[in-house]
Amino acid sequence: MIKQLPISLQGARKGEARSQFAALCYRIRQGKLQFLLITSRKSKRWIVPKGWPMHAKTPEAAALQEAWEEAGVRGRVTGGCLGVYSYAKEMGDDTLLPVIAMLYPVEVKVKAKEYPEAGQRRRAWMSRKKAMKMVREPELRRMIRDFDPRPGLPDA
C-alpha cells in the first residue's frame, strides 16, 4: 500500500480547495511498463489526464472519461485510488485555484488518432524514470515511482 504524502493547498483554506479525478494511463510493451503523459493546454507542462467530478459518474468513470477526452485513450481502471496529489490550477483571470486530484490507474487498450482535445495537447509514452522527471507535482511523481501493476515487471 502506498503511504500518502502530506498535501499542499498552496495557502488556501480547506473549503477553498477543489477536487478532480485523474488517470494514470499505462501500458505494458514488450514486457516493460510505460506511462502516457499529456501536455496542459496553457502552460504546456507534462501532466496526466484529469478533470472535475461529473454528474452521475463514479470517480473511476470520470477518470476514464478524462483519459478519452484529453489523451484519446480507452481502457479500464485496474484498481482503487492510488492516492491524491495537489497542484495549483491556473484560471483564466491569472488566479490560482488549489486542487486535490485523486489518481486512478488506467490500463490503456486503445489509442485513437482522433479525440476531443487532439489539437490542443501533445501526448507521449515514456518510461517510469522519464515520466517522473516530466511531472512537476512531488506526490504525483512518487505515485508514478511506486506504481506496480504486476510485481516484478521491468521498467522501460
Residue pairs with C-beta under 8 A, 6 or more apart in sequence:
2 82
2 83
2 142
2 143
2 146
4 83
4 84
4 139
5 83
5 138
5 139
5 142
7 84
7 85
7 86
7 100
7 139
8 86
8 98
9 16
9 17
9 86
9 98
9 100
10 86
10 88
10 96
10 98
11 98
12 98
16 98
17 86
17 98
17 99
17 100
18 52
18 89
18 97
18 98
18 99
18 100
19 53
19 99
19 100
19 101
19 102
20 50
20 51
20 52
20 53
20 99
20 100
20 101
20 102
21 50
21 51
21 53
21 59
21 60
21 62
21 63
21 66
21 101
21 102
21 104
22 48
22 49
22 50
22 63
22 66
22 85
22 101
22 102
22 103
22 104
23 48
23 49
23 50
23 63
23 64
23 66
23 67
23 71
23 103
23 104
23 106
24 35
24 48
24 82
24 103
24 104
24 105
24 106
24 143
24 144
24 147
25 35
25 36
25 48
25 49
25 67
25 71
25 73
25 75
25 106
25 108
26 33
26 34
26 35
26 36
26 105
26 106
26 107
26 108
26 147
26 149
27 33
27 34
27 36
27 107
27 108
27 125
28 34
28 149
28 150
28 153
29 125
29 156
31 153
31 154
32 127
32 153
32 154
32 155
32 156
33 127
33 128
33 149
33 153
33 154
33 155
33 156
34 125
34 126
34 127
34 156
35 125
35 126
35 127
35 128
35 131
35 144
36 71
36 73
36 108
36 111
36 123
36 124
36 125
36 126
37 46
37 47
37 48
37 123
37 124
37 126
37 131
37 134
37 135
38 46
38 47
38 48
38 49
38 70
38 71
38 121
38 122
38 123
39 45
39 46
39 47
39 121
39 122
39 123
40 47
40 121
41 117
41 120
41 121
42 90
43 90
44 122
45 136
46 131
46 134
46 135
46 136
47 135
48 103
48 135
48 140
49 63
49 66
49 67
49 69
49 70
49 71
50 63
50 66
50 70
50 101
51 62
51 65
51 66
51 69
51 70
52 62
53 59
53 62
54 61
54 62
54 65
57 65
59 81
59 102
59 104
60 77
60 104
63 77
63 102
63 103
63 104
63 106
64 74
64 75
64 76
64 77
64 106
67 73
67 74
67 75
67 106
67 108
68 74
68 115
68 116
69 115
69 116
69 117
70 116
70 117
70 121
71 115
71 121
71 123
72 111
72 112
72 113
72 114
72 115
72 117
72 118
72 123
73 106
73 108
73 109
73 110
73 111
73 112
74 108
74 109
74 110
74 112
75 106
75 107
75 108
75 109
75 110
76 106
76 107
76 109
77 104
77 105
77 106
78 105
78 106
78 107
78 149
79 104
79 105
80 104
81 102
81 103
81 104
82 103
82 104
82 105
82 143
82 147
83 102
83 103
83 139
83 143
84 100
84 101
84 102
84 103
84 139
85 100
85 101
85 103
85 137
85 138
85 139
85 140
85 143
86 98
86 99
86 100
86 101
86 137
86 139
87 99
87 101
87 136
87 137
88 96
88 97
88 98
88 99
89 96
89 97
89 98
89 99
90 96
91 97
101 140
103 140
103 143
105 147
105 149
107 149
126 134
126 156
127 155
127 156
128 144
128 145
128 147
128 155
128 156
129 155
131 144
132 141
132 144
132 145
135 141
135 144
